[in-house]
Amino acid sequence: MTIFSEKGHARNVANLGTLISFATGFGADYNPSKKDISLAALNALRDEAGKDLALVNTHFANWVVAVKAQQTQFARLNIRLTRIINAVANSEVTPAVITTAKALNRKLQGSGSRKARELALAEGNNTAEEGTKTISTSRQSHESRIENLERLVQLLSEQPGYAPNEPDLNLSALQTLLADFKARNEAVKNAWMMLSNARISRNNRFYQAESGLVELAADVKRYVKSLYGAGTPQFKQVSSLSFIRIKS
C-alpha cells in the first residue's frame, strides 16, 4: 500500500456500513449494553468517519495541486537561469561576480532524477517509507534551491552594472520571481500540514484503542457471537467482514 492510498480506510467505512445493516436486520435481538455499539452510536460513527475520509481527500487534492504547481515553476527555472547567467556575463560586472553567479547557477540547476522522484510522489507511486523520505528530500531540495536563488538575486542587487534591458531579466523581475518561489513553497508546506492533521484526526477515529472504528467493529462481532453463538449464520455474516488497522 502506498502512503497516499485511502482505499483501505474507505473499505473500513464501507464494511462498517454493512455491519450496521446486519445488526439492524437482527431486529430487537440486537440490544447491546455497551452504548458505543448501539445502532445509534454506530450510525453516528459511520457518518463522522465518512466526513474524516472526505476531509483527507480534499486536503490531499489540495496538496497535489500545490506540489504540481511548484514542480511546474521549478521546471521553468533552468531556462530563465541560463538567460540570467548570460545577461550577467554581458553586464558591467567583475569577473569574480560572474564566477560566483555561475557557481550559484550550477547549484540551482535541477536534475532529472529529482523531477522523476517528485512526479512519483505526486502520483502516489511510493511505499510509506519511500514516500516519507521523498517528501523530506524534496523539501530540502526546494529549500536549498530557493536559498541559492535568493543568494543570486542578492548578489545581482549589489551590482549597479547588472542592468539588462529585457524586462524578465531585470532585478525587479528577479525579485518578483524569488517572492513567487517562496510563496509556492509555503503553499506546499501549508497544504502538507493540513493533510497531515486531517490524517491524524482520521486515524484517531478509526484506530484509537478501545474507542476507534476497528475496535468497536470487533466489539460488535463479539456481541453477536455471544448473542447467537459461534457457528450461527448471524455470526458468520458479521465475522466475514474485514476491518484492518492501517498505518498512514
LUMDREN-147692 format. One line per 5 residues: number of its first residue (from 1); their letters; for each residue x, y, z of N, C-alpha, C, O. Coordinates in Angstrom, 3 decimals. Layout:
BEGIN
NUM = a = X Y Z X Y Z X Y Z X Y Z; ...
# end
This chain:
BEGIN
1 = mtifs = 0.845 -1.200 0.000 0.000 0.000 0.000 0.871 1.236 0.000 1.843 1.313 0.751; 0.535 2.199 -0.828 1.303 3.426 -0.886 0.866 4.351 0.225 -0.199 4.190 0.821; 1.719 5.322 0.485 1.425 6.265 1.553 0.168 7.067 1.248 -0.472 7.590 2.160; -0.190 7.168 -0.036 -1.304 8.011 -0.415 -2.592 7.254 -0.671 -3.609 7.867 -0.999; -2.575 5.947 -0.531 -3.786 5.185 -0.806 -4.761 5.310 0.350 -4.415 5.041 1.500
6 = ekgha = -5.991 5.723 0.034 -7.024 5.832 1.048 -8.032 4.693 0.917 -9.041 4.673 1.621; -7.759 3.737 0.010 -8.727 2.692 -0.266 -9.000 1.834 0.963 -10.143 1.465 1.232; -7.936 1.519 1.708 -8.125 0.671 2.886 -8.989 1.332 3.936 -9.820 0.674 4.563; -8.805 2.624 4.135 -9.624 3.360 5.099 -11.082 3.395 4.647 -11.999 3.207 5.446; -11.276 3.637 3.359 -12.636 3.683 2.813 -13.312 2.318 2.938 -14.514 2.234 3.187
11 = rnvan = -12.541 1.265 2.767 -13.108 -0.082 2.888 -13.571 -0.342 4.318 -14.585 -1.007 4.529; -12.838 0.174 5.295 -13.265 0.026 6.683 -14.618 0.690 6.920 -15.472 0.142 7.618; -14.808 1.876 6.333 -16.085 2.579 6.483 -17.194 1.811 5.780 -18.293 1.667 6.315; -16.903 1.319 4.580 -17.910 0.564 3.832 -18.320 -0.696 4.597 -19.505 -1.024 4.664; -17.352 -1.393 5.167 -17.665 -2.606 5.925 -18.409 -2.298 7.215 -19.208 -3.104 7.690
16 = lgtli = -18.138 -1.113 7.782 -18.912 -0.708 8.954 -20.378 -0.538 8.562 -21.274 -0.930 9.310; -20.621 0.045 7.391 -21.998 0.190 6.923 -22.680 -1.154 6.751 -23.854 -1.309 7.090; -21.946 -2.125 6.223 -22.503 -3.476 6.069 -22.778 -4.107 7.428 -23.800 -4.763 7.629; -21.855 -3.899 8.351 -22.029 -4.430 9.703 -23.274 -3.842 10.352 -24.027 -4.552 11.018; -23.491 -2.542 10.158 -24.676 -1.887 10.704 -25.940 -2.473 10.076 -26.947 -2.671 10.756
21 = sfatg = -25.879 -2.747 8.784 -27.043 -3.325 8.099 -27.402 -4.689 8.681 -28.575 -4.990 8.902; -26.394 -5.501 8.923 -26.646 -6.812 9.521 -27.238 -6.661 10.927 -28.203 -7.334 11.288; -26.626 -5.748 11.717 -27.102 -5.548 13.086 -28.545 -5.042 13.088 -29.351 -5.447 13.925; -28.857 -4.169 12.162 -30.234 -3.673 12.042 -31.183 -4.815 11.695 -32.309 -4.876 12.189; -30.713 -5.709 10.846 -31.533 -6.843 10.446 -31.828 -7.816 11.571 -32.774 -8.599 11.489
26 = fgady = -31.027 -7.769 12.616 -31.275 -8.666 13.754 -32.476 -8.208 14.572 -32.949 -8.932 15.449; -32.966 -7.014 14.285 -34.160 -6.511 14.956 -33.954 -6.293 16.443 -32.912 -5.808 16.882; -34.973 -6.664 17.209 -34.943 -6.440 18.660 -33.873 -7.260 19.354 -33.490 -6.955 20.483; -33.380 -8.316 18.677 -32.318 -9.135 19.285 -31.057 -8.318 19.544 -30.337 -8.545 20.516; -30.810 -7.365 18.655 -29.578 -6.582 18.801 -29.826 -5.468 19.815 -30.400 -4.428 19.492
31 = npskk = -29.381 -5.710 21.047 -29.630 -4.770 22.134 -28.450 -4.793 23.104 -28.605 -5.213 24.250; -27.259 -4.341 22.654 -26.061 -4.414 23.499 -26.137 -3.446 24.668 -26.738 -2.377 24.572; -25.524 -3.836 25.758 -25.476 -2.957 26.931 -24.419 -1.864 26.759 -24.490 -0.812 27.393; -23.456 -2.124 25.908 -22.410 -1.128 25.648 -22.953 -0.081 24.680 -23.261 -0.395 23.530; -23.070 1.159 25.145 -23.687 2.211 24.345 -22.911 2.511 23.062 -23.501 2.903 22.056
36 = disla = -21.584 2.326 23.098 -20.769 2.671 21.936 -21.037 1.788 20.725 -20.658 2.136 19.606; -21.694 0.636 20.942 -22.007 -0.215 19.791 -23.516 -0.337 19.574 -23.979 -1.250 18.891; -24.268 0.578 20.153 -25.691 0.641 19.832 -25.833 1.083 18.379 -24.906 1.654 17.804; -26.979 0.821 17.799 -27.182 1.202 16.408 -27.038 2.710 16.210 -26.469 3.154 15.213; -27.540 3.480 17.136 -27.445 4.935 17.026 -25.987 5.387 17.038 -25.582 6.237 16.245
41 = alnal = -25.200 4.804 17.955 -23.788 5.176 18.063 -23.008 4.738 16.829 -22.137 5.463 16.349; -23.324 3.549 16.315 -22.620 3.052 15.131 -22.939 3.891 13.896 -22.055 4.161 13.082; -24.174 4.295 13.758 -24.549 5.143 12.626 -23.853 6.501 12.705 -23.405 7.041 11.693; -23.770 7.039 13.906 -23.076 8.314 14.089 -21.591 8.168 13.770 -20.989 9.055 13.165; -21.008 7.046 14.180 -19.604 6.781 13.909 -19.348 6.689 12.408 -18.373 7.243 11.900
46 = rdeag = -20.229 5.988 11.706 -20.078 5.865 10.260 -20.140 7.238 9.579 -19.363 7.514 8.665; -21.062 8.091 10.022 -21.191 9.421 9.435 -19.930 10.252 9.672 -19.439 10.911 8.755; -19.411 10.224 10.885 -18.221 11.003 11.208 -16.993 10.455 10.492 -16.134 11.217 10.046; -16.914 9.134 10.384 -15.789 8.523 9.671 -15.819 8.914 8.199 -14.774 9.158 7.597; -17.003 8.972 7.626 -17.132 9.404 6.236 -16.665 10.836 6.048 -16.032 11.160 5.044
51 = kdlal = -16.973 11.689 7.007 -16.521 13.080 6.936 -15.001 13.159 7.037 -14.365 13.967 6.360; -14.425 12.308 7.891 -12.964 12.274 8.018 -12.310 11.902 6.696 -11.323 12.513 6.288; -12.866 10.896 6.031 -12.328 10.477 4.736 -12.424 11.599 3.708 -11.480 11.848 2.958; -13.555 12.263 3.680 -13.762 13.345 2.717 -12.777 14.482 2.956 -12.261 15.075 2.009; -12.520 14.781 4.229 -11.595 15.865 4.562 -10.174 15.510 4.142 -9.455 16.350 3.602
56 = vnthf = -9.771 14.273 4.387 -8.439 13.827 3.955 -8.321 13.924 2.441 -7.314 14.410 1.926; -9.342 13.465 1.728 -9.306 13.510 0.271 -9.212 14.948 -0.249 -8.508 15.221 -1.221; -9.921 15.849 0.400 -9.873 17.255 -0.005 -8.480 17.836 0.179 -7.946 18.488 -0.718; -7.894 17.595 1.353 -6.569 18.144 1.630 -5.499 17.458 0.790 -4.502 18.083 0.428; -5.695 16.177 0.476 -4.753 15.500 -0.401 -4.775 16.127 -1.791 -3.727 16.368 -2.389
61 = anwvv = -5.975 16.389 -2.298 -6.102 17.015 -3.617 -5.454 18.397 -3.626 -4.773 18.763 -4.584; -5.667 19.162 -2.555 -5.061 20.491 -2.461 -3.540 20.400 -2.445 -2.854 21.214 -3.063; -3.022 19.407 -1.735 -1.576 19.226 -1.648 -0.990 18.855 -3.008 0.048 19.385 -3.403; -1.649 17.952 -3.720 -1.165 17.558 -5.048 -1.129 18.755 -5.985 -0.168 18.930 -6.734; -2.169 19.582 -5.948 -2.215 20.785 -6.787 -1.045 21.709 -6.456 -0.393 22.235 -7.358
66 = avkaq = -0.780 21.906 -5.165 0.315 22.785 -4.741 1.664 22.227 -5.165 2.531 22.972 -5.622; 1.847 20.914 -5.017 3.110 20.281 -5.405 3.337 20.401 -6.907 4.434 20.749 -7.344; 2.314 20.118 -7.690 2.477 20.171 -9.144 2.709 21.597 -9.624 3.440 21.815 -10.590; 2.093 22.564 -8.959 2.334 23.968 -9.315 3.781 24.333 -9.023 4.419 25.047 -9.797; 4.290 23.842 -7.913 5.682 24.102 -7.555 6.631 23.410 -8.539 7.638 23.990 -8.944
71 = qtqfa = 6.310 22.180 -8.918 7.133 21.451 -9.880 7.185 22.175 -11.217 8.240 22.271 -11.844; 6.042 22.682 -11.644 5.986 23.408 -12.910 6.861 24.651 -12.856 7.551 24.986 -13.818; 6.820 25.321 -11.722 7.625 26.525 -11.553 9.115 26.197 -11.602 9.886 26.891 -12.266; 9.519 25.135 -10.897 10.922 24.750 -10.898 11.362 24.267 -12.281 12.499 24.507 -12.688; 10.479 23.595 -12.995 10.815 23.086 -14.321 11.137 24.226 -15.291 11.931 24.059 -16.216
76 = rlnir = 10.519 25.371 -15.071 10.749 26.527 -15.940 11.966 27.353 -15.520 12.416 28.228 -16.260; 12.485 27.072 -14.341 13.536 27.918 -13.779 14.835 27.830 -14.561 15.501 28.845 -14.766; 15.206 26.635 -15.003 16.517 26.458 -15.621 16.698 27.311 -16.877 17.768 27.877 -17.105; 15.636 27.397 -17.689 15.733 28.228 -18.887 15.984 29.682 -18.506 16.816 30.363 -19.106; 15.252 30.141 -17.499 15.443 31.535 -17.038 16.859 31.719 -16.474 17.490 32.750 -16.710
81 = ltrii = 17.352 30.733 -15.738 18.689 30.842 -15.149 19.759 30.967 -16.220 20.685 31.768 -16.096; 19.624 30.174 -17.267 20.600 30.240 -18.353 20.638 31.640 -18.956 21.710 32.171 -19.247; 19.482 32.223 -19.139 19.409 33.581 -19.691 19.980 34.605 -18.708 20.645 35.561 -19.107; 19.708 34.386 -17.406 20.235 35.309 -16.393 21.757 35.295 -16.392 22.392 36.349 -16.373; 22.340 34.102 -16.412 23.800 33.995 -16.372 24.427 34.623 -17.604 25.468 35.275 -17.520
86 = navan = 23.788 34.423 -18.750 24.292 35.081 -19.965 24.198 36.600 -19.858 25.070 37.330 -20.330; 23.104 37.061 -19.215 22.957 38.501 -19.020 24.028 39.030 -18.070 24.563 40.120 -18.275; 24.338 38.261 -17.041 25.388 38.655 -16.098 26.731 38.748 -16.822 27.486 39.702 -16.631; 27.020 37.744 -17.658 28.294 37.702 -18.371 28.450 38.874 -19.328 29.567 39.264 -19.670; 27.307 39.440 -19.765 27.343 40.565 -20.694 27.066 41.894 -20.008 26.739 42.886 -20.660
91 = sevtp = 27.200 41.905 -18.682 26.967 43.131 -17.917 28.299 43.740 -17.467 29.357 43.118 -17.568; 28.212 44.962 -16.975 29.397 45.643 -16.457 29.637 45.216 -15.006 29.465 46.002 -14.074; 30.041 43.948 -14.839 30.349 43.415 -13.510 31.733 42.783 -13.556 32.271 42.523 -14.632; 32.303 42.539 -12.382 33.651 41.988 -12.319 33.644 40.501 -12.645 32.604 39.852 -12.535; 34.801 39.947 -13.049 34.894 38.511 -13.292 34.536 37.678 -12.065 34.005 36.575 -12.193
96 = avitt = 34.827 38.205 -10.879 34.508 37.474 -9.653 33.000 37.315 -9.492 32.532 36.268 -9.046; 32.249 38.332 -9.848 30.780 38.270 -9.771 30.256 37.239 -10.755 29.354 36.465 -10.434; 30.823 37.231 -11.953 30.399 36.254 -12.958 30.685 34.842 -12.465 29.850 33.950 -12.613; 31.850 34.636 -11.887 32.215 33.310 -11.360 31.262 32.877 -10.256 30.819 31.729 -10.230; 30.945 33.791 -9.343 30.021 33.477 -8.247 28.630 33.173 -8.773 27.970 32.246 -8.302
101 = akaln = 28.186 33.950 -9.746 26.860 33.728 -10.335 26.792 32.371 -11.012 25.790 31.667 -10.892; 27.837 32.003 -11.715 27.857 30.699 -12.383 27.864 29.562 -11.367 27.240 28.525 -11.592; 28.560 29.749 -10.259 28.593 28.718 -9.215 27.206 28.533 -8.604 26.781 27.404 -8.358; 26.505 29.628 -8.360 25.134 29.542 -7.832 24.206 28.898 -8.853 23.307 28.139 -8.492; 24.425 29.202 -10.128 23.600 28.604 -11.176 23.751 27.086 -11.197 22.766 26.365 -11.358
106 = rklqg = 24.984 26.601 -11.035 25.205 25.145 -11.016 24.459 24.489 -9.861 23.938 23.383 -10.002; 24.407 25.165 -8.728 23.670 24.628 -7.579 22.164 24.654 -7.814 21.427 23.796 -7.327; 21.731 25.643 -8.562 20.293 25.813 -8.795 19.735 24.872 -9.854 18.552 24.533 -9.825; 20.587 24.448 -10.792 20.089 23.598 -11.874 19.604 22.275 -11.302 20.346 21.586 -10.601; 18.352 21.917 -11.601 17.766 20.693 -11.066 18.135 19.492 -11.907 18.517 19.634 -13.069
111 = sgsrk = 18.020 18.276 -11.309 18.329 17.028 -12.021 17.058 16.341 -12.456 15.995 16.533 -11.865; 17.176 15.533 -13.502 16.034 14.752 -13.975 15.556 13.760 -12.942 14.359 13.487 -12.844; 16.500 13.205 -12.155 16.109 12.214 -11.152 15.248 12.840 -10.078 14.337 12.198 -9.555; 15.534 14.119 -9.736 14.706 14.797 -8.737 13.290 14.947 -9.261 12.318 14.696 -8.549; 13.186 15.369 -10.543 11.857 15.549 -11.135 11.105 14.231 -11.148 9.908 14.200 -10.864
116 = arela = 11.792 13.139 -11.475 11.136 11.827 -11.515 10.637 11.426 -10.141 9.538 10.887 -10.011; 11.434 11.685 -9.114 11.017 11.342 -7.750 9.793 12.147 -7.339 8.872 11.620 -6.715; 9.792 13.445 -7.700 8.677 14.293 -7.303 7.397 13.903 -8.037 6.311 13.930 -7.458; 7.527 13.545 -9.299 6.346 13.103 -10.035 5.803 11.814 -9.440 4.590 11.644 -9.321; 6.708 10.896 -9.063 6.273 9.649 -8.425 5.579 9.956 -7.115 4.602 9.301 -6.753
121 = laegn = 6.084 10.956 -6.401 5.468 11.357 -5.137 4.047 11.847 -5.357 3.126 11.435 -4.652; 3.870 12.725 -6.335 2.547 13.279 -6.595 1.575 12.218 -7.092 0.375 12.304 -6.833; 2.093 11.209 -7.811 1.226 10.146 -8.315 0.945 9.098 -7.247 0.060 8.260 -7.418; 1.702 9.140 -6.133 1.488 8.159 -5.079 2.214 6.860 -5.316 1.857 5.845 -4.718; 3.251 6.854 -6.192 3.945 5.614 -6.511 5.126 5.391 -5.571 6.250 5.167 -6.019
126 = ntaee = 4.868 5.453 -4.283 5.897 5.241 -3.277 5.326 4.410 -2.146 4.130 4.467 -1.856; 6.195 3.638 -1.510 5.786 2.984 -0.278 5.759 4.029 0.814 6.241 5.143 0.613; 5.197 3.688 1.983 5.113 4.661 3.074 6.488 5.187 3.444 6.669 6.390 3.626; 7.465 4.280 3.556 8.805 4.706 3.951 9.450 5.546 2.853 10.032 6.595 3.130; 9.345 5.081 1.593 9.939 5.811 0.485 9.259 7.160 0.298 9.915 8.162 0.013
131 = gtkti = 7.924 7.179 0.463 7.189 8.417 0.306 7.612 9.461 1.316 7.782 10.632 0.977; 7.784 9.029 2.576 8.209 9.954 3.620 9.603 10.495 3.324 9.859 11.688 3.489; 10.513 9.604 2.882 11.865 10.041 2.549 11.846 11.006 1.376 12.581 11.993 1.372; 11.006 10.727 0.372 10.933 11.582 -0.807 10.415 12.957 -0.442 10.932 13.963 -0.929; 9.391 13.018 0.419 8.869 14.303 0.867 9.967 15.098 1.553 10.142 16.286 1.281
136 = stsrq = 10.715 14.440 2.452 11.781 15.112 3.182 12.865 15.594 2.228 13.317 16.735 2.320; 13.288 14.715 1.301 14.323 15.079 0.342 13.857 16.213 -0.555 14.612 17.144 -0.836; 12.617 16.132 -1.001 12.067 17.151 -1.886 12.027 18.506 -1.193 12.367 19.527 -1.791; 11.611 18.511 0.065 11.546 19.769 0.816 12.940 20.385 0.939 13.129 21.578 0.703; 13.915 19.545 1.316 15.271 20.033 1.489 15.807 20.577 0.176 16.463 21.618 0.154
141 = shesr = 15.532 19.878 -0.919 15.985 20.311 -2.238 15.388 21.664 -2.604 16.099 22.559 -3.060; 14.079 21.810 -2.403 13.425 23.061 -2.752 13.913 24.206 -1.872 14.143 25.314 -2.357; 14.068 23.941 -0.599 14.561 24.979 0.308 15.955 25.421 -0.114 16.273 26.610 -0.099; 16.787 24.445 -0.492 18.154 24.752 -0.897 18.179 25.576 -2.183 18.945 26.533 -2.292; 17.350 25.209 -3.148 17.330 25.931 -4.420 16.806 27.357 -4.226 17.323 28.301 -4.824
146 = ienle = 15.785 27.504 -3.391 15.259 28.849 -3.131 16.314 29.696 -2.421 16.461 30.886 -2.699; 17.040 29.071 -1.510 18.096 29.787 -0.800 19.179 30.251 -1.780 19.654 31.383 -1.684; 19.570 29.388 -2.716 20.586 29.773 -3.690 20.057 30.816 -4.678 20.802 31.684 -5.132; 18.769 30.723 -5.004 18.178 31.749 -5.859 18.200 33.104 -5.148 18.470 34.138 -5.759; 17.913 33.075 -3.856 17.947 34.317 -3.084 19.363 34.894 -3.055 19.547 36.109 -3.133
151 = rlvql = 20.358 34.017 -2.942 21.746 34.487 -2.956 22.097 35.126 -4.296 22.790 36.141 -4.355; 21.605 34.511 -5.368 21.874 35.057 -6.699 21.218 36.426 -6.864 21.845 37.365 -7.355; 19.969 36.535 -6.456 19.264 37.816 -6.558 19.956 38.875 -5.699 20.103 40.025 -6.114; 20.377 38.478 -4.505 21.076 39.418 -3.620 22.394 39.868 -4.236 22.751 41.044 -4.180; 23.110 38.914 -4.826 24.377 39.250 -5.491 24.163 40.274 -6.590 24.896 41.259 -6.679
156 = lseqp = 23.160 40.044 -7.430 22.915 40.940 -8.554 22.367 42.294 -8.109 22.583 43.311 -8.768; 21.655 42.292 -6.984 21.111 43.566 -6.475 22.223 44.501 -6.004 22.023 45.709 -5.879; 23.375 43.936 -5.751 24.520 44.737 -5.282 25.415 45.182 -6.429 26.459 45.796 -6.211; 24.992 44.863 -7.672 25.817 45.187 -8.848 25.136 46.267 -9.694 24.205 45.966 -10.442; 25.589 47.522 -9.584 24.999 48.589 -10.419 25.134 48.296 -11.912 24.354 48.787 -12.729
161 = gyapn = 26.142 47.482 -12.252 26.366 47.185 -13.658 25.436 46.136 -14.222 25.408 45.920 -15.433; 24.666 45.473 -13.353 23.698 44.495 -13.859 22.401 45.241 -14.169 21.606 45.531 -13.275; 22.207 45.542 -15.437 21.020 46.311 -15.828 20.554 45.870 -17.217 20.588 46.665 -18.157; 20.123 44.622 -17.358 19.676 44.135 -18.668 18.432 44.879 -19.134 17.626 45.335 -18.323; 18.290 44.992 -20.432 17.133 45.676 -20.994 15.892 44.783 -21.044 14.770 45.277 -21.157
166 = epdln = 16.098 43.477 -20.960 14.976 42.533 -21.013 14.167 42.617 -19.720 14.725 42.447 -18.636; 12.858 42.877 -19.815 12.030 43.070 -18.613 12.035 41.868 -17.664 11.980 42.045 -16.447; 12.100 40.645 -18.208 12.023 39.474 -17.336 13.372 39.094 -16.749 13.467 38.121 -16.002; 14.424 39.854 -17.078 15.750 39.577 -16.528 16.237 40.671 -15.590 17.261 40.516 -14.924; 15.506 41.771 -15.537 15.986 42.850 -14.677 15.774 42.500 -13.205 15.105 41.522 -12.870
171 = lsalq = 16.353 43.312 -12.349 16.371 42.997 -10.924 14.970 42.914 -10.327 14.692 42.050 -9.496; 14.092 43.817 -10.755 12.724 43.803 -10.237 12.020 42.486 -10.564 11.316 41.928 -9.722; 12.216 41.987 -11.801 11.592 40.728 -12.214 12.152 39.561 -11.412 11.419 38.644 -11.040; 13.449 39.600 -11.148 14.064 38.518 -10.383 13.580 38.507 -8.931 13.392 37.446 -8.337; 13.383 39.682 -8.380 12.853 39.765 -7.015 11.417 39.238 -6.954 11.028 38.579 -5.990
176 = tllad = 10.639 39.536 -7.991 9.275 39.005 -8.068 9.297 37.489 -8.204 8.503 36.787 -7.579; 10.221 36.992 -9.032 10.367 35.546 -9.214 10.696 34.866 -7.891 10.103 33.842 -7.553; 11.629 35.428 -7.149 12.016 34.861 -5.857 10.835 34.840 -4.892 10.609 33.846 -4.203; 10.086 35.935 -4.846 8.921 36.004 -3.956 7.893 34.938 -4.328 7.260 34.348 -3.452; 7.729 34.693 -5.629 6.776 33.670 -6.080 7.231 32.283 -5.664 6.412 31.467 -5.242
181 = fkarn = 8.519 32.001 -5.774 9.045 30.707 -5.342 8.801 30.492 -3.850 8.397 29.410 -3.424; 9.051 31.530 -3.073 8.840 31.419 -1.626 7.371 31.177 -1.304 7.043 30.368 -0.436; 6.489 31.884 -2.008 5.056 31.739 -1.755 4.576 30.336 -2.101 3.802 29.743 -1.350; 5.028 29.800 -3.229 4.616 28.449 -3.627 5.169 27.400 -2.674 4.514 26.398 -2.385; 6.380 27.641 -2.190 6.959 26.700 -1.230 6.154 26.680 0.061 5.927 25.621 0.646
186 = eavkn = 5.727 27.856 0.500 4.894 27.940 1.701 3.545 27.275 1.470 2.996 26.644 2.374; 3.009 27.416 0.254 1.723 26.794 -0.066 1.819 25.277 0.030 0.899 24.627 0.524; 2.929 24.708 -0.441 3.124 23.257 -0.350 3.236 22.826 1.108 2.623 21.840 1.518; 4.014 23.560 1.884 4.187 23.203 3.292 2.871 23.297 4.058 2.562 22.429 4.873; 2.099 24.345 3.799 0.811 24.502 4.475 -0.173 23.412 4.065 -0.919 22.893 4.895
191 = awmml = -0.168 23.071 2.775 -1.073 22.015 2.300 -0.710 20.682 2.920 -1.590 19.898 3.278; 0.588 20.418 3.049 1.016 19.163 3.677 0.620 19.129 5.150 0.204 18.089 5.659; 0.749 20.259 5.832 0.369 20.338 7.238 -1.110 20.040 7.415 -1.490 19.300 8.322; -1.954 20.612 6.552 -3.391 20.374 6.637 -3.718 18.905 6.363 -4.568 18.321 7.035; -3.050 18.314 5.383 -3.265 16.901 5.068 -2.824 16.020 6.220 -3.522 15.077 6.590
196 = snari = -1.673 16.324 6.783 -1.151 15.529 7.898 -2.087 15.588 9.097 -2.345 14.568 9.737; -2.597 16.780 9.405 -3.514 16.921 10.539 -4.825 16.179 10.293 -5.389 15.579 11.209; -5.307 16.225 9.045 -6.546 15.512 8.712 -6.356 14.008 8.866 -7.258 13.307 9.324; -5.202 13.525 8.489 -4.922 12.088 8.634 -4.825 11.683 10.109 -5.265 10.598 10.491; -4.255 12.547 10.919 -4.169 12.252 12.350 -5.568 12.132 12.944 -5.854 11.204 13.700
201 = srnnr = -6.443 13.085 12.592 -7.814 13.037 13.110 -8.537 11.784 12.638 -9.230 11.127 13.415; -8.370 11.458 11.359 -8.994 10.242 10.827 -8.475 9.002 11.543 -9.253 8.135 11.940; -7.168 8.922 11.706 -6.588 7.743 12.343 -7.035 7.591 13.791 -7.228 6.476 14.275; -7.198 8.719 14.480 -7.697 8.646 15.855 -9.105 8.064 15.892 -9.415 7.237 16.750; -9.948 8.487 14.974 -11.321 7.987 14.956 -11.374 6.515 14.513 -12.193 5.738 15.005
206 = fyqae = -10.501 6.153 13.591 -10.539 4.800 13.049 -9.807 3.785 13.922 -10.258 2.649 14.072; -8.669 4.199 14.499 -7.760 3.198 15.062 -7.391 3.419 16.528 -6.490 2.768 17.056; -8.092 4.336 17.172 -7.861 4.556 18.600 -8.185 3.287 19.380 -9.186 2.618 19.121; -7.328 2.974 20.329 -7.566 1.795 21.164 -8.876 1.952 21.923 -9.143 3.015 22.485; -9.682 0.921 21.944 -10.955 0.811 22.666 -12.107 1.592 22.013 -13.230 1.092 21.950
211 = sglve = -11.835 2.817 21.528 -12.941 3.641 21.027 -12.915 3.860 19.517 -13.799 4.528 18.980; -11.920 3.312 18.824 -11.819 3.506 17.385 -12.756 2.602 16.603 -13.284 1.626 17.137; -12.957 2.932 15.336 -13.866 2.183 14.476 -13.522 0.703 14.427 -14.410 -0.140 14.554; -12.263 0.376 14.247 -11.854 -1.029 14.125 -12.140 -1.798 15.409 -12.621 -2.930 15.364; -11.848 -1.192 16.541 -12.071 -1.881 17.825 -13.555 -2.035 18.109 -13.983 -3.070 18.620
216 = laadv = -14.346 -1.016 17.784 -15.791 -1.111 18.015 -16.433 -2.150 17.095 -17.379 -2.832 17.489; -15.921 -2.269 15.874 -16.417 -3.314 14.977 -16.142 -4.689 15.563 -16.972 -5.592 15.467; -14.965 -4.844 16.176 -14.638 -6.111 16.825 -15.576 -6.372 18.003 -15.958 -7.513 18.262; -15.942 -5.303 18.715 -16.891 -5.449 19.836 -18.251 -5.923 19.336 -18.904 -6.751 19.970; -18.669 -5.384 18.188 -19.951 -5.811 17.616 -19.904 -7.297 17.280 -20.849 -8.034 17.560
221 = kryvk = -18.818 -7.725 16.687 -18.675 -9.142 16.340 -18.730 -10.019 17.592 -19.375 -11.068 17.609; -18.044 -9.567 18.630 -18.051 -10.347 19.873 -19.450 -10.405 20.482 -19.871 -11.432 21.014; -20.155 -9.285 20.392 -21.515 -9.262 20.933 -22.424 -10.220 20.165 -23.191 -10.975 20.763; -22.330 -10.181 18.826 -23.165 -11.071 18.003 -22.809 -12.532 18.270 -23.678 -13.405 18.261; -21.529 -12.787 18.505 -21.095 -14.150 18.813 -21.696 -14.623 20.131 -22.117 -15.772 20.263
226 = slyga = -21.728 -13.704 21.113 -22.313 -14.065 22.405 -23.831 -14.195 22.314 -24.452 -14.954 23.059; -24.415 -13.433 21.380 -25.865 -13.422 21.231 -26.385 -14.675 20.541 -27.376 -15.263 20.975; -25.716 -15.084 19.467 -26.236 -16.193 18.658 -25.382 -17.468 18.717 -25.883 -18.568 18.484; -24.086 -17.310 19.030 -23.194 -18.463 19.034 -22.232 -18.430 17.854 -22.519 -17.809 16.831; -21.093 -19.100 17.996 -20.016 -19.030 17.016 -20.376 -19.654 15.671 -19.918 -19.177 14.633
231 = gtpqf = -21.177 -20.695 15.671 -21.462 -21.403 14.430 -22.730 -20.971 13.732 -23.164 -21.629 12.786; -23.326 -19.897 14.165 -24.621 -19.482 13.611 -24.463 -18.654 12.339 -23.420 -18.038 12.120; -25.504 -18.641 11.499 -25.448 -17.816 10.288 -25.279 -16.336 10.603 -24.626 -15.599 9.865; -25.884 -15.910 11.721 -25.779 -14.489 12.077 -24.328 -14.089 12.348 -23.857 -13.045 11.898; -23.631 -14.958 13.101 -22.238 -14.622 13.397 -21.368 -14.720 12.147 -20.439 -13.933 11.970
236 = kqvss = -21.666 -15.675 11.292 -20.896 -15.809 10.053 -21.050 -14.561 9.178 -20.118 -14.173 8.474; -22.225 -13.939 9.225 -22.423 -12.712 8.458 -21.428 -11.634 8.876 -20.760 -11.032 8.035; -21.339 -11.402 10.171 -20.500 -10.302 10.642 -19.028 -10.682 10.715 -18.160 -9.832 10.513; -18.735 -11.948 10.999 -17.337 -12.350 11.147 -16.583 -12.298 9.829 -15.355 -12.211 9.827; -17.293 -12.350 8.711 -16.635 -12.320 7.406 -16.181 -10.917 7.004 -15.405 -10.761 6.061
241 = lsfir = -16.658 -9.907 7.708 -16.286 -8.532 7.387 -14.905 -8.209 7.934 -14.607 -8.484 9.096; -14.077 -7.633 7.099 -12.692 -7.357 7.479 -12.504 -5.888 7.857 -12.940 -4.989 7.137; -11.846 -5.658 8.997 -11.506 -4.320 9.448 -10.011 -4.321 9.751 -9.546 -5.075 10.606; -9.261 -3.474 9.047 -7.809 -3.518 9.109 -7.251 -2.214 9.667 -7.706 -1.124 9.320; -6.258 -2.350 10.538 -5.555 -1.175 11.043 -4.507 -0.770 10.008 -3.661 -1.578 9.626
246 = iks = -4.566 0.460 9.566 -3.697 0.947 8.507 -2.814 2.060 9.042 -3.291 2.985 9.700; -1.539 1.964 8.757 -0.588 2.980 9.214 -0.284 3.925 8.062 0.573 3.648 7.223; -0.987 5.027 8.033 -0.684 6.067 7.033 -1.403 7.344 7.425 -1.293 8.353 6.728
# end
